[in-house]
Amino acid sequence: MDRAGLPMSGPRVLVVRSGANPFARLPAESNLEIVERVSHSIEPLEVPPSAFERHADLTLFTSQVTVERVLSDDRLAPLLRAAASGGRVVAVGGATESSLRRLGLPPDVVAKGSGESVLDHLPAALERFHVLYPCAEDATPELAAALTRRGAAVSKVAVYRKVPVPADEELGRQILQRPFMAFCVTSPSAATWLFRGLPVAAAERLKETPAVVLGRYTRRYLESHGVARIAVAEEPRFDAAARLLEELAGEGVGQ
């Protein structure tokens, strides 16, 4: 109880995500309070039919949003299915796999959730392979570059973009008046939105707060902005990030 006789809430953590999927929820017995903000909306891009004209030996999906964007589109879905027919379909992560199965294009290969994991499932030599890679406009170039180095011809097709939402002024006040015990940004674009929208004092306070990220690219962004402590989730999934947030917040309460 606090001084007014009201129940004390559990430790608070901040999650900023740029995608369409909600963050993971912890079991009911957890007292962690997750404050969630969405940094971007999803805007479909116009995709010319010619983008899917060439047969693909590998069709690569790295996000659930990409699957929904293409296979829920009555114009694009038959074009992509025809291009992928006879080749292998690769999914990154369980959510992407589930979406592909639900929409009738079950993957042949399911990677754990990172570019490195995708490469682990593919031959070292990909000469004469055509890889069709529908993705976000701001998709990191490293995966396509690694496939190209193995000899593949990669057709990277942007099918949607992330549009930043207006900065959240209330969030800056919360960081200063009732600081979070830890925070998570789920992508470089989410991290960019967060720090660009904060007043200087709130940004400096957040830099002293333990951070959780899903991969190395987001970690690099936070490191370049002076965040003191950054933990990378064991797997690039929201549930793994949620467990790590709970661990870091618990450490802060015990100090």
MONOR-V966471 format. One record per backbone hydrogen bond with DSSP energy under -0.5 kcal/mol. NH is the residue of the N-H (numbers start at 1). CO is the residue of the C=O. If there is no record, write none. Layout:
NH_CO / NH_CO
This chain:
2_6 / 5_2 / 13_33 / 14_182 / 15_35 / 16_184 / 17_15 / 17_37 / 30_27 / 33_11 / 34_32 / 35_13 / 35_33 / 36_34 / 37_15 / 39_17 / 39_37 / 40_17 / 41_163 / 43_41 / 43_161 / 44_42 / 45_159 / 48_46 / 51_48 / 52_49 / 53_50 / 56_83 / 57_130 / 58_130 / 59_88 / 60_58 / 60_132 / 61_90 / 67_63 / 68_64 / 69_65 / 70_66 / 71_67 / 72_68 / 73_70 / 74_72 / 77_73 / 79_75 / 80_76 / 81_77 / 82_78 / 83_79 / 84_80 / 85_81 / 87_84 / 88_57 / 90_59 / 91_109 / 92_61 / 93_91 / 93_111 / 97_93 / 98_94 / 99_95 / 100_96 / 101_97 / 102_98 / 103_99 / 104_101 / 105_100 / 108_89 / 109_89 / 111_91 / 111_109 / 118_114 / 119_115 / 120_116 / 121_117 / 121_118 / 122_119 / 126_124 / 126_150 / 128_151 / 129_126 / 131_129 / 131_153 / 132_58 / 132_130 / 133_131 / 133_155 / 135_157 / 137_160 / 139_136 / 145_141 / 146_142 / 147_143 / 148_144 / 149_145 / 150_146 / 151_148 / 152_147 / 153_129 / 154_152 / 155_131 / 155_153 / 156_154 / 157_133 / 157_155 / 158_156 / 159_135 / 159_157 / 160_135 / 161_43 / 163_41 / 163_161 / 164_162 / 165_39 / 169_167 / 172_168 / 173_169 / 174_170 / 175_171 / 176_172 / 177_173 / 178_174 / 181_12 / 182_12 / 183_210 / 184_14 / 185_212 / 186_16 / 191_187 / 192_188 / 193_189 / 194_190 / 195_191 / 196_192 / 197_193 / 198_195 / 203_199 / 204_200 / 205_201 / 206_202 / 207_203 / 208_204 / 208_205 / 209_206 / 210_181 / 211_229 / 212_183 / 213_231 / 219_215 / 220_216 / 221_217 / 222_218 / 223_219 / 224_220 / 225_221 / 225_222 / 226_223 / 227_222 / 228_207 / 231_211 / 233_213 / 233_231 / 237_235 / 241_237 / 242_238 / 243_239 / 244_240 / 245_241 / 246_242 / 247_243 / 248_244 / 249_245 / 250_246 / 251_247 / 252_248 / 253_249 / 254_250 / 255_251 / 255_252
